[in-house]
Amino acid sequence: MHAMQYKITLPNDYDMTIIKDRVKKNGSKTDEFPDLLFKVYLISDTPTKKEYAPLYIWKDDKGMNQFIFEGFYDNILASFGWQHINIAVPVEVDTSDAFTQAKYMLEIEQRIPETNRMTVPEFSIHDTTELGKILVYNPDKWAYVECYFFEERPDYLASKGTVYELLHLSLPKK
């Protein structure tokens, strides 16, 4: 299993309806994409941060390689230019039956400190209103990321990380 995300930082005066319309028109193209566990189309739209940050959880690398190298990622290149793709290893992917009702995601980025004894990263928030959560790590950067999914905007947790609006959720064929 692999996690993949690219974060496209946009100018503060960028009209985010452009991204919303893009996802409304094209988001379903990754519905049932081969080897995709799910993809969430995320945006941050605040006065100080405008960002488009799709997050993918892949079952294996075959589908991810198809997406990157067989023309699908070319749409990102054509629209936004060369982007760095963050790749991570999932530690835990936990989604409830209500996961499809998620409208927001809280992302918390953490460092993995230098140590003589490795321990598995853990979730720092335990909230009964979450509809799902993901914990991924990247040993190349010695960092991990916690993602929590909610139906209601978790403003009470906003100081912990970045709250993204979830525009579309692509899922595998049932």
C-alpha positions in Angstrom: 0.0 0.0 0.0 1.2 3.5 -0.8 0.1 7.1 -0.1 0.7 9.8 -2.6 0.0 13.5 -2.5 1.0 16.6 -4.3 0.3 20.0 -2.8 -0.2 22.9 -5.3 0.2 26.2 -3.6 -1.9 28.9 -5.3 -1.7 32.7 -5.0 -3.7 34.3 -2.2 -6.0 36.0 -4.7 -6.6 32.8 -6.7 -10.3 32.1 -7.4 -10.9 28.7 -5.8 -14.1 28.2 -7.7 -11.7 27.3 -10.6 -10.5 24.2 -8.6 -14.0 23.4 -7.4 -15.3 23.5 -11.0 -12.3 21.4 -12.1 -13.1 18.7 -9.5 -16.8 18.8 -10.2 -16.1 18.2 -13.9 -13.2 15.7 -13.6 -13.3 14.2 -10.1 -15.2 11.2 -11.2 -12.5 10.2 -13.7 -10.6 8.5 -10.8 -13.7 6.7 -9.5 -12.9 3.0 -9.8 -9.3 3.7 -10.9 -7.3 0.5 -10.9 -5.6 -0.3 -7.6 -6.9 2.9 -5.9 -8.2 2.3 -2.4 -9.4 5.9 -2.5 -8.6 9.5 -3.5 -9.7 12.6 -1.7 -9.7 15.9 -3.6 -8.8 18.5 -1.0 -8.5 22.3 -0.9 -7.5 24.8 1.7 -9.1 28.2 1.1 -8.1 30.7 3.8 -7.0 34.3 3.5 -3.4 33.1 4.1 -3.4 29.7 2.3 -4.8 28.6 -0.9 -3.9 25.0 -1.8 -5.1 22.1 -3.9 -3.8 18.9 -2.3 -5.3 15.6 -3.7 -4.4 12.6 -1.5 -4.3 9.0 -2.9 -4.2 5.7 -1.1 -3.1 3.0 -3.5 -3.5 -0.7 -2.9 -0.2 -1.3 -4.7 2.2 0.4 -7.1 0.8 -0.8 -10.4 -2.2 1.6 -10.3 0.0 4.5 -9.0 2.5 3.9 -11.8 -0.3 3.8 -14.3 -1.6 7.1 -13.0 1.8 8.9 -13.0 3.2 7.5 -16.3 0.3 6.8 -18.6 -1.1 10.2 -19.1 -3.3 10.9 -16.1 -0.8 13.0 -14.2 -0.1 14.9 -17.4 -3.3 16.9 -16.7 -1.7 18.2 -13.5 1.5 19.1 -15.4 -0.5 20.9 -18.1 -2.5 22.9 -15.6 -0.1 23.6 -12.8 3.4 22.7 -14.0 6.0 20.4 -12.5 4.9 19.3 -9.0 6.7 17.3 -6.3 4.8 14.1 -5.4 5.1 13.1 -1.8 5.1 9.4 -1.3 4.6 7.7 2.1 4.0 4.3 3.6 0.7 3.8 5.4 0.9 2.6 9.0 -2.8 2.6 9.4 -5.8 3.2 7.2 -9.0 3.1 9.2 -12.3 4.1 7.6 -15.8 3.7 9.1 -18.9 2.8 7.2 -19.7 6.5 7.2 -16.4 7.5 5.6 -18.2 8.6 2.4 -19.9 11.3 4.4 -16.6 13.1 5.1 -16.5 16.7 4.0 -13.3 17.8 5.8 -9.9 16.4 6.6 -7.5 17.6 9.3 -3.8 17.0 8.4 -1.2 17.0 11.1 2.5 16.9 10.0 5.0 15.5 12.6 8.7 14.9 12.7 10.2 11.5 13.6 13.1 12.5 15.9 16.5 10.8 15.7 16.6 7.9 18.1 18.5 4.7 19.0 15.2 2.7 19.1 12.4 3.0 16.5 8.8 3.0 17.6 5.7 3.1 15.4 4.2 6.6 15.1 0.8 6.9 16.7 -2.3 9.1 16.3 -2.3 12.1 18.5 -6.1 12.8 18.4 -8.8 10.5 19.5 -12.1 12.1 18.5 -15.4 10.2 18.4 -16.7 12.3 15.5 -14.0 11.2 13.0 -15.2 9.1 10.1 -11.8 7.8 9.3 -8.1 8.3 9.9 -4.8 7.6 8.1 -1.3 7.6 9.5 1.6 7.5 7.0 5.3 8.0 7.3 8.2 8.8 5.0 11.6 7.6 6.2 13.3 9.7 3.5 12.2 12.8 5.3 11.8 11.2 8.8 8.3 12.6 9.1 4.8 11.2 9.5 1.4 12.6 8.7 -1.9 12.1 10.5 -5.1 12.6 8.6 -8.6 12.7 10.2 -11.8 12.8 8.3 -15.0 14.6 9.5 -18.5 15.4 8.3 -18.4 18.8 10.1 -15.6 21.2 9.9 -13.3 20.5 12.9 -12.4 24.2 13.7 -11.8 23.2 17.3 -8.8 21.2 16.0 -7.5 23.7 13.4 -4.6 24.8 15.7 -3.2 21.3 15.4 -2.7 21.3 11.6 -4.4 22.2 8.3 -8.1 21.7 7.7 -9.0 20.9 4.1 -12.3 20.8 2.5 -13.0 17.5 0.8 -14.5 18.2 -2.7 -14.8 14.6 -4.0 -14.1 11.1 -2.9 -13.1 8.5 -5.5 -13.6 4.9 -4.4 -13.0 1.5 -6.0 -15.7 -0.5 -7.7 -17.8 -2.6 -5.2 
